[in-house]
Amino acid sequence: MIRSFLEGVGLFGRGLGTWLNRPGLMLLGAIPAAIVGAVYVTGVVLLVINSPAIADWATPFADDWDEPWREITRAAASLALVGLAVLLVVLTFTAITLAVGDPFYERIWRATEESLGDAPGEPAGGFWEQLARGILNALRLLLLALGIGVMLFAVGLVPVVGQIAGPVLGALFGGWVLALELTGFAFDARDVPLKQRRRMLGHRRARTLGFGVAAYLVFLIPLGAVVAMPAAVVGATRLARAANDEAGRHPQVTPRYRGETDQTVSST
């Protein structure tokens, strides 16, 4: 499991290495990340400044508590709120940046596929079908992120334990959703729906988490997302290809592609 996790970290590291080999291509992917990131940084700063007041508003049940319990509870709520915001910022930042910079990231994805050989053709369906599919997948992942965020916010309300468990669980769950988001280009080109994408990546969950957690942590570094975003697209392409190759070797994890019949699936 540890070796598989480190393998996933290595995939992200190889994406970062692409900056040395194809700096011009990677710079294209940094532009939309920088634009979206500037907006998000402003919002996060405002949230951190106002988090104590928001925490007071969110914990009216503690108004009559004696000190230090009231202050401890509200401090925990403030930290939990910031943790929830960080999780949602990272995940929504990725989704919005991929949408804003779609032509740039598709070019990075295509170049990565071609450099590895046996590149897939264009995704099935016309422009509007692909757009609708992308929006639907983004909404599903956003709902998943919101559910995870609410759970982590509740965990963060527990003094001491929540402040340790919250960030760890946030990195794990956030890394998983990041991997699902970033592998969209490679899996869509292979006509793999989101449900089967989760199944294929879950077959080697430790590797998927290694990649996702590494990307998630780098995204937390100031300006880290600008450099990491195009690198994450490269690493996610490698991750998706590995998952797809393994699905071909293990029929029990082979996705049911659109248009496949039950007889076709059973024959594989």
MOQUI-V481947 format. One record per backbone hydrogen bond with DSSP energy under -1.0 kcal/mol. CO is the residue of the C=O (numbers start at 1). NH is the residue of the N-H. E is the energy in kcal/mol with one decimal. If there is no record, write none. Layout:
BEGIN
CO | NH | E
CO | NH | E
END
This chain:
BEGIN
1 | 5 | -2.4
2 | 6 | -2.6
3 | 7 | -1.7
4 | 8 | -1.8
5 | 9 | -2.0
6 | 10 | -2.4
7 | 11 | -1.6
8 | 12 | -1.5
9 | 13 | -2.3
10 | 14 | -2.4
11 | 15 | -1.4
12 | 16 | -2.0
13 | 17 | -1.8
16 | 19 | -1.5
17 | 20 | -1.3
18 | 22 | -3.5
22 | 26 | -2.3
23 | 27 | -2.2
24 | 28 | -1.1
26 | 30 | -1.1
27 | 31 | -1.1
30 | 34 | -2.2
31 | 35 | -1.9
32 | 36 | -2.5
33 | 37 | -2.3
34 | 38 | -1.8
35 | 39 | -1.1
36 | 40 | -2.0
37 | 41 | -2.7
38 | 42 | -1.4
39 | 43 | -1.7
40 | 44 | -2.6
41 | 45 | -2.4
42 | 46 | -2.0
43 | 47 | -2.1
44 | 48 | -2.7
45 | 49 | -2.1
46 | 50 | -1.8
50 | 54 | -2.1
51 | 55 | -2.7
52 | 56 | -2.2
53 | 57 | -1.9
54 | 58 | -2.0
59 | 62 | -1.6
60 | 63 | -1.7
62 | 65 | -1.3
66 | 70 | -1.5
68 | 72 | -2.8
69 | 73 | -2.5
70 | 74 | -2.2
71 | 75 | -2.3
72 | 76 | -2.4
73 | 77 | -2.2
74 | 78 | -2.2
75 | 79 | -2.3
76 | 80 | -2.6
77 | 81 | -2.3
78 | 82 | -2.0
79 | 83 | -2.5
80 | 84 | -2.5
81 | 85 | -2.4
82 | 86 | -2.6
83 | 87 | -2.2
84 | 88 | -2.5
85 | 89 | -2.8
86 | 90 | -2.5
87 | 91 | -2.1
88 | 92 | -2.8
89 | 93 | -2.6
90 | 94 | -1.8
91 | 95 | -2.0
92 | 96 | -2.8
93 | 97 | -2.7
94 | 98 | -2.4
95 | 99 | -1.7
96 | 100 | -3.1
97 | 101 | -2.8
101 | 105 | -2.6
102 | 106 | -2.6
103 | 107 | -1.4
104 | 108 | -1.9
105 | 109 | -2.9
106 | 110 | -2.7
107 | 111 | -2.4
108 | 112 | -2.1
109 | 113 | -2.5
110 | 114 | -2.5
111 | 115 | -1.9
112 | 116 | -1.4
126 | 130 | -2.3
127 | 131 | -2.6
128 | 132 | -2.5
129 | 133 | -2.3
130 | 134 | -2.5
131 | 135 | -2.5
132 | 136 | -2.5
133 | 137 | -2.4
134 | 138 | -2.3
135 | 139 | -2.3
136 | 140 | -2.2
137 | 141 | -2.4
138 | 142 | -2.2
139 | 143 | -2.4
140 | 144 | -2.1
141 | 145 | -2.5
142 | 146 | -2.5
143 | 147 | -2.3
144 | 148 | -2.3
145 | 149 | -2.7
146 | 150 | -2.4
147 | 151 | -1.8
148 | 152 | -2.5
149 | 153 | -2.4
150 | 154 | -2.0
151 | 155 | -2.0
152 | 156 | -2.5
155 | 158 | -1.6
158 | 162 | -2.1
159 | 161 | -2.8
161 | 165 | -3.1
162 | 166 | -2.3
164 | 168 | -1.2
165 | 169 | -2.9
166 | 170 | -2.7
167 | 171 | -2.3
168 | 172 | -2.0
169 | 173 | -3.0
170 | 174 | -2.6
171 | 175 | -2.1
172 | 176 | -1.8
173 | 177 | -2.2
174 | 178 | -2.4
175 | 179 | -2.1
176 | 180 | -1.8
177 | 181 | -2.4
178 | 182 | -3.0
179 | 183 | -1.6
181 | 184 | -1.4
183 | 187 | -2.4
184 | 188 | -2.8
185 | 189 | -1.9
187 | 192 | -2.7
188 | 191 | -1.6
193 | 197 | -2.1
194 | 198 | -2.3
195 | 199 | -1.5
196 | 200 | -2.7
197 | 201 | -2.5
198 | 202 | -2.2
202 | 205 | -1.1
204 | 208 | -2.0
205 | 209 | -2.9
206 | 210 | -2.3
207 | 211 | -2.1
208 | 212 | -2.7
209 | 213 | -3.3
210 | 214 | -1.6
211 | 215 | -2.2
212 | 216 | -2.7
213 | 217 | -2.7
214 | 218 | -1.9
215 | 219 | -2.1
218 | 221 | -1.1
221 | 224 | -2.8
223 | 227 | -1.1
224 | 228 | -2.9
225 | 229 | -2.4
228 | 232 | -3.0
229 | 233 | -1.6
230 | 234 | -1.7
231 | 235 | -2.6
232 | 236 | -2.8
233 | 237 | -1.8
234 | 238 | -1.8
235 | 239 | -2.3
236 | 240 | -2.8
237 | 241 | -2.2
238 | 242 | -2.2
239 | 243 | -2.3
240 | 244 | -2.6
241 | 245 | -2.7
242 | 246 | -2.2
243 | 247 | -1.9
244 | 248 | -1.6
245 | 249 | -1.3
246 | 250 | -1.7
250 | 253 | -2.4
251 | 254 | -1.3
257 | 260 | -2.2
261 | 265 | -2.2
262 | 266 | -2.4
263 | 267 | -1.8
END
